[in-house]
Amino acid sequence: MPFDTSQEAYKTLRSIVAERTSSIVAWVGSGLSTPAGAPTWRKLKQSLVNALGNKAASLEKDDMAKLKHVTSLVERETNYWLAFQIARQHLGRSTYQDVVREQFRSVATAS
């Protein structure tokens, strides 16, 4: 079956690449890149769960309970994209990015 070049997502990606309007990072899997230090999906999610737990520990009692509940939801979520979305919403953009970048730090120097 040939690739369908009429897909909207493909057309959008092709435009971004051609016009160089945004940086592109392709993350197509985590299995083959783990020897280079890239995290598995499970490890990346666990690092976000840990960050949520750390944030919860720094909050007042009521807010702590709410964030611990969210942390538990993220931990149990089997859809990684949904888990990451929830974690980002509750960690905030900056902390979320810092946690993810830290997980990929060793990959930046892999050869």
N, CA, C and O atoms as a GROMACS GRO file, in nm:
protein
  444
    1MET      N    1   0.085  -0.117   0.000
    1MET     CA    2   0.000   0.000   0.000
    1MET      C    3   0.090   0.124   0.000
    1MET      O    4   0.172   0.140   0.090
    2PRO      N    5   0.076   0.210  -0.098
    2PRO     CA    6   0.160   0.331  -0.102
    2PRO      C    7   0.115   0.433   0.003
    2PRO      O    8   0.000   0.434   0.047
    3PHE      N    9   0.210   0.518   0.041
    3PHE     CA   10   0.182   0.623   0.138
    3PHE      C   11   0.085   0.724   0.079
    3PHE      O   12   0.098   0.763  -0.037
    4ASP      N   13  -0.013   0.766   0.158
    4ASP     CA   14  -0.116   0.861   0.113
    4ASP      C   15  -0.067   1.004   0.136
    4ASP      O   16  -0.074   1.055   0.248
    5THR      N   17  -0.019   1.069   0.032
    5THR     CA   18   0.033   1.204   0.042
    5THR      C   19  -0.076   1.311   0.047
    5THR      O   20  -0.046   1.430   0.054
    6SER      N   21  -0.202   1.269   0.045
    6SER     CA   22  -0.310   1.367   0.052
    6SER      C   23  -0.356   1.392   0.196
    6SER      O   24  -0.447   1.472   0.218
    7GLN      N   25  -0.295   1.324   0.292
    7GLN     CA   26  -0.332   1.342   0.433
    7GLN      C   27  -0.298   1.485   0.477
    7GLN      O   28  -0.192   1.538   0.443
    8GLU      N   29  -0.388   1.547   0.551
    8GLU     CA   30  -0.366   1.684   0.598
    8GLU      C   31  -0.243   1.695   0.687
    8GLU      O   32  -0.166   1.790   0.676
    9ALA      N   33  -0.223   1.598   0.776
    9ALA     CA   34  -0.106   1.601   0.866
    9ALA      C   35   0.023   1.598   0.785
    9ALA      O   36   0.119   1.668   0.817
   10TYR      N   37   0.026   1.517   0.680
   10TYR     CA   38   0.145   1.510   0.595
   10TYR      C   39   0.168   1.643   0.523
   10TYR      O   40   0.281   1.691   0.516
   11LYS      N   41   0.062   1.702   0.470
   11LYS     CA   42   0.075   1.830   0.400
   11LYS      C   43   0.126   1.939   0.494
   11LYS      O   44   0.211   2.020   0.456
   12THR      N   45   0.075   1.941   0.615
   12THR     CA   46   0.120   2.039   0.713
   12THR      C   47   0.267   2.020   0.746
   12THR      O   48   0.344   2.116   0.748
   13LEU      N   49   0.305   1.897   0.772
   13LEU     CA   50   0.446   1.867   0.801
   13LEU      C   51   0.535   1.906   0.684
   13LEU      O   52   0.641   1.965   0.704
   14ARG      N   53   0.494   1.873   0.566
   14ARG     CA   54   0.572   1.906   0.446
   14ARG      C   55   0.591   2.056   0.433
   14ARG      O   56   0.700   2.102   0.396
   15SER      N   57   0.488   2.134   0.464
   15SER     CA   58   0.499   2.281   0.458
   15SER      C   59   0.596   2.333   0.564
   15SER      O   60   0.678   2.420   0.535
   16ILE      N   61   0.588   2.279   0.684
   16ILE     CA   62   0.677   2.323   0.792
   16ILE      C   63   0.822   2.295   0.754
   16ILE      O   64   0.910   2.379   0.774
   17VAL      N   65   0.846   2.176   0.700
   17VAL     CA   66   0.983   2.140   0.660
   17VAL      C   67   1.030   2.230   0.546
   17VAL      O   68   1.142   2.280   0.550
   18ALA      N   69   0.947   2.251   0.447
   18ALA     CA   70   0.986   2.331   0.330
   18ALA      C   71   1.009   2.477   0.366
   18ALA      O   72   1.103   2.540   0.317
   19GLU      N   73   0.924   2.532   0.452
   19GLU     CA   74   0.933   2.674   0.487
   19GLU      C   75   1.023   2.701   0.606
   19GLU      O   76   1.058   2.815   0.635
   20ARG      N   77   1.061   2.592   0.676
   20ARG     CA   78   1.145   2.604   0.796
   20ARG      C   79   1.088   2.703   0.897
   20ARG      O   80   1.159   2.787   0.952
   21THR      N   81   0.957   2.692   0.920
   21THR     CA   82   0.889   2.783   1.012
   21THR      C   83   0.898   2.737   1.157
   21THR      O   84   0.877   2.816   1.248
   22SER      N   85   0.928   2.610   1.179
   22SER     CA   86   0.938   2.555   1.314
   22SER      C   87   1.045   2.447   1.316
   22SER      O   88   1.075   2.384   1.214
   23SER      N   89   1.100   2.427   1.434
   23SER     CA   90   1.193   2.315   1.450
   23SER      C   91   1.113   2.187   1.453
   23SER      O   92   0.997   2.185   1.495
   24ILE      N   93   1.174   2.080   1.407
   24ILE     CA   94   1.104   1.952   1.404
   24ILE      C   95   1.187   1.849   1.478
   24ILE      O   96   1.308   1.836   1.457
   25VAL      N   97   1.120   1.777   1.564
   25VAL     CA   98   1.182   1.664   1.633
   25VAL      C   99   1.095   1.543   1.601
   25VAL      O  100   0.975   1.543   1.629
   26ALA      N  101   1.155   1.441   1.544
   26ALA     CA  102   1.082   1.318   1.514
   26ALA      C  103   1.117   1.215   1.619
   26ALA      O  104   1.232   1.174   1.632
   27TRP      N  105   1.017   1.174   1.694
   27TRP     CA  106   1.037   1.070   1.795
   27TRP      C  107   0.944   0.957   1.756
   27TRP      O  108   0.825   0.959   1.788
   28VAL      N  109   0.999   0.859   1.689
   28VAL     CA  110   0.917   0.754   1.630
   28VAL      C  111   0.912   0.628   1.713
   28VAL      O  112   0.837   0.535   1.681
   29GLY      N  113   0.989   0.623   1.816
   29GLY     CA  114   0.988   0.505   1.903
   29GLY      C  115   1.096   0.519   2.008
   29GLY      O  116   1.184   0.604   1.996
   30SER      N  117   1.088   0.437   2.108
   30SER     CA  118   1.188   0.450   2.212
   30SER      C  119   1.272   0.324   2.227
   30SER      O  120   1.370   0.325   2.301
   31GLY      N  121   1.236   0.219   2.159
   31GLY     CA  122   1.309   0.093   2.176
   31GLY      C  123   1.448   0.094   2.117
   31GLY      O  124   1.544   0.056   2.185
   32LEU      N  125   1.462   0.135   1.993
   32LEU     CA  126   1.591   0.131   1.926
   32LEU      C  127   1.689   0.234   1.978
   32LEU      O  128   1.810   0.216   1.965
   33SER      N  129   1.640   0.341   2.037
   33SER     CA  130   1.728   0.447   2.083
   33SER      C  131   1.767   0.435   2.231
   33SER      O  132   1.844   0.518   2.281
   34THR      N  133   1.716   0.336   2.300
   34THR     CA  134   1.749   0.323   2.442
   34THR      C  135   1.898   0.294   2.467
   34THR      O  136   1.951   0.342   2.567
   35PRO      N  137   1.968   0.219   2.380
   35PRO     CA  138   2.111   0.202   2.405
   35PRO      C  139   2.189   0.334   2.402
   35PRO      O  140   2.296   0.344   2.463
   36ALA      N  141   2.137   0.433   2.331
   36ALA     CA  142   2.202   0.564   2.325
   36ALA      C  143   2.164   0.650   2.445
   36ALA      O  144   2.215   0.761   2.460
   37GLY      N  145   2.075   0.601   2.530
   37GLY     CA  146   2.038   0.675   2.650
   37GLY      C  147   1.899   0.736   2.647
   37GLY      O  148   1.857   0.799   2.744
   38ALA      N  149   1.827   0.719   2.537
   38ALA     CA  150   1.691   0.773   2.531
   38ALA      C  151   1.600   0.693   2.624
   38ALA      O  152   1.615   0.571   2.635
   39PRO      N  153   1.508   0.760   2.690
   39PRO     CA  154   1.419   0.688   2.781
   39PRO      C  155   1.314   0.608   2.706
   39PRO      O  156   1.277   0.643   2.594
   40THR      N  157   1.267   0.503   2.768
   40THR     CA  158   1.151   0.433   2.715
   40THR      C  159   1.029   0.518   2.748
   40THR      O  160   1.038   0.612   2.827
   41TRP      N  161   0.916   0.486   2.688
   41TRP     CA  162   0.794   0.559   2.720
   41TRP      C  163   0.764   0.547   2.869
   41TRP      O  164   0.728   0.645   2.935
   42ARG      N  165   0.779   0.426   2.922
   42ARG     CA  166   0.751   0.401   3.063
   42ARG      C  167   0.842   0.486   3.153
   42ARG      O  168   0.796   0.544   3.252
   43LYS      N  169   0.970   0.492   3.119
   43LYS     CA  170   1.065   0.568   3.201
   43LYS      C  171   1.033   0.718   3.195
   43LYS      O  172   1.040   0.787   3.297
   44LEU      N  173   0.999   0.767   3.077
   44LEU     CA  174   0.965   0.909   3.064
   44LEU      C  175   0.841   0.941   3.146
   44LEU      O  176   0.836   1.043   3.214
   45LYS      N  177   0.740   0.854   3.138
   45LYS     CA  178   0.619   0.877   3.217
   45LYS      C  179   0.651   0.872   3.366
   45LYS      O  180   0.600   0.954   3.442
   46GLN      N  181   0.735   0.778   3.408
   46GLN     CA  182   0.770   0.768   3.550
   46GLN      C  183   0.842   0.893   3.599
   46GLN      O  184   0.822   0.936   3.712
   47SER      N  185   0.925   0.952   3.514
   47SER     CA  186   0.994   1.075   3.554
   47SER      C  187   0.894   1.189   3.572
   47SER      O  188   0.912   1.274   3.660
   48LEU      N  189   0.790   1.191   3.492
   48LEU     CA  190   0.686   1.294   3.506
   48LEU      C  191   0.602   1.268   3.631
   48LEU      O  192   0.564   1.362   3.701
   49VAL      N  193   0.575   1.141   3.659
   49VAL     CA  194   0.502   1.105   3.783
   49VAL      C  195   0.584   1.149   3.904
   49VAL      O  196   0.529   1.204   4.000
   50ASN      N  197   0.715   1.124   3.900
   50ASN     CA  198   0.801   1.166   4.011
   50ASN      C  199   0.799   1.317   4.029
   50ASN      O  200   0.796   1.367   4.142
   51ALA      N  201   0.801   1.391   3.918
   51ALA     CA  202   0.797   1.537   3.926
   51ALA      C  203   0.664   1.585   3.985
   51ALA      O  204   0.661   1.680   4.063
   52LEU      N  205   0.556   1.520   3.947
   52LEU     CA  206   0.425   1.555   4.004
   52LEU      C  207   0.424   1.527   4.155
   52LEU      O  208   0.373   1.608   4.232
   53GLY      N  209   0.480   1.414   4.194
   53GLY     CA  210   0.488   1.381   4.337
   53GLY      C  211   0.570   1.483   4.415
   53GLY      O  212   0.533   1.522   4.526
   54ASN      N  213   0.682   1.525   4.356
   54ASN     CA  214   0.766   1.627   4.421
   54ASN      C  215   0.692   1.759   4.434
   54ASN      O  216   0.702   1.828   4.536
   55LYS      N  217   0.618   1.794   4.329
   55LYS     CA  218   0.542   1.918   4.335
   55LYS      C  219   0.433   1.908   4.442
   55LYS      O  220   0.411   2.002   4.518
   56ALA      N  221   0.365   1.795   4.447
   56ALA     CA  222   0.259   1.775   4.546
   56ALA      C  223   0.313   1.789   4.688
   56ALA      O  224   0.248   1.847   4.775
   57ALA      N  225   0.432   1.737   4.712
   57ALA     CA  226   0.493   1.741   4.845
   57ALA      C  227   0.522   1.883   4.892
   57ALA      O  228   0.538   1.907   5.011
   58SER      N  229   0.529   1.977   4.798
   58SER     CA  230   0.561   2.114   4.834
   58SER      C  231   0.437   2.201   4.855
   58SER      O  232   0.448   2.320   4.883
   59LEU      N  233   0.320   2.141   4.840
   59LEU     CA  234   0.195   2.218   4.848
   59LEU      C  235   0.126   2.204   4.983
   59LEU      O  236   0.160   2.117   5.064
   60GLU      N  237   0.030   2.292   5.006
   60GLU     CA  238  -0.054   2.284   5.126
   60GLU      C  239  -0.143   2.160   5.118
   60GLU      O  240  -0.162   2.104   5.010
   61LYS      N  241  -0.198   2.120   5.230
   61LYS     CA  242  -0.270   1.994   5.244
   61LYS      C  243  -0.376   1.969   5.136
   61LYS      O  244  -0.375   1.864   5.073
   62ASP      N  245  -0.467   2.065   5.115
   62ASP     CA  246  -0.575   2.044   5.017
   62ASP      C  247  -0.521   2.032   4.875
   62ASP      O  248  -0.560   1.943   4.800
   63ASP      N  249  -0.431   2.124   4.839
   63ASP     CA  250  -0.373   2.120   4.704
   63ASP      C  251  -0.287   1.995   4.686
   63ASP      O  252  -0.282   1.937   4.577
   64MET      N  253  -0.221   1.954   4.793
   64MET     CA  254  -0.139   1.834   4.787
   64MET      C  255  -0.226   1.712   4.756
   64MET      O  256  -0.189   1.629   4.673
   65ALA      N  257  -0.339   1.701   4.822
   65ALA     CA  258  -0.429   1.588   4.800
   65ALA      C  259  -0.479   1.584   4.656
   65ALA      O  260  -0.487   1.478   4.595
   66LYS      N  261  -0.514   1.701   4.603
   66LYS     CA  262  -0.562   1.708   4.465
   66LYS      C  263  -0.453   1.664   4.368
   66LYS      O  264  -0.479   1.587   4.275
   67LEU      N  265  -0.330   1.712   4.389
   67LEU     CA  266  -0.223   1.678   4.297
   67LEU      C  267  -0.180   1.533   4.313
   67LEU      O  268  -0.138   1.470   4.215
   68LYS      N  269  -0.189   1.478   4.432
   68LYS     CA  270  -0.159   1.336   4.450
   68LYS      C  271  -0.260   1.250   4.374
   68LYS      O  272  -0.225   1.145   4.320
   69HIS      N  273  -0.386   1.296   4.370
   69HIS     CA  274  -0.488   1.226   4.293
   69HIS      C  275  -0.454   1.230   4.144
   69HIS      O  276  -0.462   1.128   4.076
   70VAL      N  277  -0.415   1.346   4.095
   70VAL     CA  278  -0.375   1.361   3.955
   70VAL      C  279  -0.254   1.272   3.926
   70VAL      O  280  -0.247   1.207   3.822
   71THR      N  281  -0.158   1.271   4.018
   71THR     CA  282  -0.038   1.189   4.002
   71THR      C  283  -0.076   1.042   3.988
   71THR      O  284  -0.020   0.971   3.904
   72SER      N  285  -0.170   0.998   4.068
   72SER     CA  286  -0.217   0.860   4.061
   72SER      C  287  -0.285   0.832   3.927
   72SER      O  288  -0.268   0.724   3.870
   73LEU      N  289  -0.361   0.928   3.877
   73LEU     CA  290  -0.426   0.912   3.746
   73LEU      C  291  -0.322   0.897   3.636
   73LEU      O  292  -0.334   0.810   3.550
   74VAL      N  293  -0.220   0.982   3.639
   74VAL     CA  294  -0.114   0.977   3.538
   74VAL      C  295  -0.042   0.843   3.546
   74VAL      O  296  -0.011   0.782   3.444
   75GLU      N  297  -0.016   0.798   3.666
   75GLU     CA  298   0.056   0.672   3.686
   75GLU      C  299  -0.023   0.553   3.630
   75GLU      O  300   0.036   0.460   3.574
   76ARG      N  301  -0.153   0.555   3.645
   76ARG     CA  302  -0.238   0.444   3.598
   76ARG      C  303  -0.275   0.454   3.451
   76ARG      O  304  -0.316   0.354   3.391
   77GLU      N  305  -0.262   0.572   3.392
   77GLU     CA  306  -0.302   0.592   3.253
   77GLU      C  307  -0.215   0.508   3.159
   77GLU      O  308  -0.093   0.518   3.162
   78THR      N  309  -0.279   0.427   3.075
   78THR     CA  310  -0.205   0.341   2.983
   78THR      C  311  -0.175   0.410   2.850
   78THR      O  312  -0.084   0.368   2.777
   79ASN      N  313  -0.248   0.514   2.818
   79ASN     CA  314  -0.222   0.591   2.697
   79ASN      C  315  -0.115   0.696   2.731
   79ASN      O  316  -0.142   0.794   2.801
   80TYR      N  317   0.005   0.673   2.680
   80TYR     CA  318   0.116   0.762   2.716
   80TYR      C  319   0.089   0.907   2.677
   80TYR      O  320   0.120   0.998   2.754
   81TRP      N  321   0.032   0.930   2.561
   81TRP     CA  322   0.008   1.068   2.518
   81TRP      C  323  -0.089   1.139   2.612
   81TRP      O  324  -0.069   1.256   2.645
   82LEU      N  325  -0.190   1.070   2.656
   82LEU     CA  326  -0.285   1.128   2.751
   82LEU      C  327  -0.216   1.152   2.886
   82LEU      O  328  -0.237   1.257   2.948
   83ALA      N  329  -0.136   1.058   2.930
   83ALA     CA  330  -0.063   1.075   3.056
   83ALA      C  331   0.030   1.196   3.049
   83ALA      O  332   0.037   1.275   3.143
   84PHE      N  333   0.101   1.211   2.936
   84PHE     CA  334   0.192   1.325   2.920
   84PHE      C  335   0.114   1.456   2.917
   84PHE      O  336   0.158   1.557   2.973
   85GLN      N  337  -0.002   1.455   2.852
   85GLN     CA  338  -0.084   1.576   2.845
   85GLN      C  339  -0.131   1.619   2.984
   85GLN      O  340  -0.126   1.737   3.019
   86ILE      N  341  -0.176   1.524   3.063
   86ILE     CA  342  -0.222   1.554   3.199
   86ILE      C  343  -0.105   1.605   3.283
   86ILE      O  344  -0.119   1.702   3.357
   87ALA      N  345   0.009   1.538   3.272
   87ALA     CA  346   0.126   1.580   3.348
   87ALA      C  347   0.168   1.721   3.311
   87ALA      O  348   0.199   1.802   3.399
   88ARG      N  349   0.168   1.752   3.182
   88ARG     CA  350   0.207   1.887   3.139
   88ARG      C  351   0.112   1.992   3.195
   88ARG      O  352   0.154   2.098   3.240
   89GLN      N  353  -0.015   1.961   3.192
   89GLN     CA  354  -0.116   2.055   3.243
   89GLN      C  355  -0.093   2.086   3.391
   89GLN      O  356  -0.110   2.200   3.433
   90HIS      N  357  -0.055   1.986   3.469
   90HIS     CA  358  -0.042   2.005   3.614
   90HIS      C  359   0.099   2.043   3.660
   90HIS      O  360   0.116   2.097   3.769
   91LEU      N  361   0.199   2.014   3.576
   91LEU     CA  362   0.335   2.056   3.611
   91LEU      C  363   0.363   2.199   3.565
   91LEU      O  364   0.443   2.271   3.624
   92GLY      N  365   0.295   2.238   3.458
   92GLY     CA  366   0.326   2.365   3.395
   92GLY      C  367   0.427   2.341   3.284
   92GLY      O  368   0.507   2.247   3.289
   93ARG      N  369   0.423   2.426   3.184
   93ARG     CA  370   0.504   2.407   3.065
   93ARG      C  371   0.654   2.400   3.097
   93ARG      O  372   0.724   2.311   3.048
   94SER      N  373   0.702   2.492   3.176
   94SER     CA  374   0.846   2.500   3.205
   94SER      C  375   0.898   2.376   3.276
   94SER      O  376   0.999   2.318   3.235
   95THR      N  377   0.832   2.335   3.383
   95THR     CA  378   0.876   2.217   3.458
   95THR      C  379   0.864   2.093   3.372
   95THR      O  380   0.953   2.008   3.373
   96TYR      N  381   0.756   2.080   3.297
   96TYR     CA  382   0.736   1.966   3.208
   96TYR      C  383   0.852   1.957   3.109
   96TYR      O  384   0.911   1.850   3.092
   97GLN      N  385   0.886   2.068   3.045
   97GLN     CA  386   0.996   2.069   2.949
   97GLN      C  387   1.128   2.034   3.016
   97GLN      O  388   1.209   1.961   2.959
   98ASP      N  389   1.150   2.086   3.134
   98ASP     CA  390   1.274   2.056   3.207
   98ASP      C  391   1.287   1.906   3.236
   98ASP      O  392   1.395   1.848   3.221
   99VAL      N  393   1.179   1.845   3.279
   99VAL     CA  394   1.180   1.702   3.311
   99VAL      C  395   1.210   1.621   3.184
   99VAL      O  396   1.293   1.530   3.186
  100VAL      N  397   1.143   1.653   3.076
  100VAL     CA  398   1.164   1.580   2.950
  100VAL      C  399   1.306   1.602   2.899
  100VAL      O  400   1.372   1.506   2.858
  101ARG      N  401   1.353   1.724   2.900
  101ARG     CA  402   1.490   1.752   2.854
  101ARG      C  403   1.593   1.676   2.936
  101ARG      O  404   1.691   1.624   2.882
  102GLU      N  405   1.571   1.668   3.066
  102GLU     CA  406   1.665   1.596   3.152
  102GLU      C  407   1.673   1.449   3.112
  102GLU      O  408   1.780   1.389   3.115
  103GLN      N  409   1.561   1.392   3.075
  103GLN     CA  410   1.560   1.251   3.033
  103GLN      C  411   1.638   1.228   2.903
  103GLN      O  412   1.685   1.118   2.878
  104PHE      N  413   1.650   1.332   2.821
  104PHE     CA  414   1.720   1.321   2.694
  104PHE      C  415   1.860   1.379   2.697
  104PHE      O  416   1.928   1.382   2.595
  105ARG      N  417   1.905   1.425   2.812
  105ARG     CA  418   2.037   1.490   2.823
  105ARG      C  419   2.149   1.400   2.771
  105ARG      O  420   2.234   1.447   2.695
  106SER      N  421   2.151   1.275   2.808
  106SER     CA  422   2.260   1.187   2.766
  106SER      C  423   2.255   1.156   2.616
  106SER      O  424   2.358   1.122   2.557
  107VAL      N  425   2.139   1.166   2.556
  107VAL     CA  426   2.127   1.140   2.413
  107VAL      C  427   2.195   1.248   2.331
  107VAL      O  428   2.245   1.221   2.221
  108ALA      N  429   2.196   1.369   2.383
  108ALA     CA  430   2.256   1.482   2.308
  108ALA      C  431   2.404   1.460   2.282
  108ALA      O  432   2.459   1.516   2.187
  109THR      N  433   2.470   1.381   2.364
  109THR     CA  434   2.613   1.358   2.346
  109THR      C  435   2.643   1.217   2.293
  109THR      O  436   2.759   1.179   2.279
  110ALA      N  437   2.539   1.141   2.263
  110ALA     CA  438   2.560   1.005   2.210
  110ALA      C  439   2.612   1.011   2.068
  110ALA      O  440   2.575   1.099   1.990
  111SER      N  441   2.698   0.918   2.037
  111SER     CA  442   2.748   0.914   1.899
  111SER      C  443   2.741   0.774   1.843
  111SER      O  444   2.779   0.751   1.729
   0.00000   0.00000   0.00000
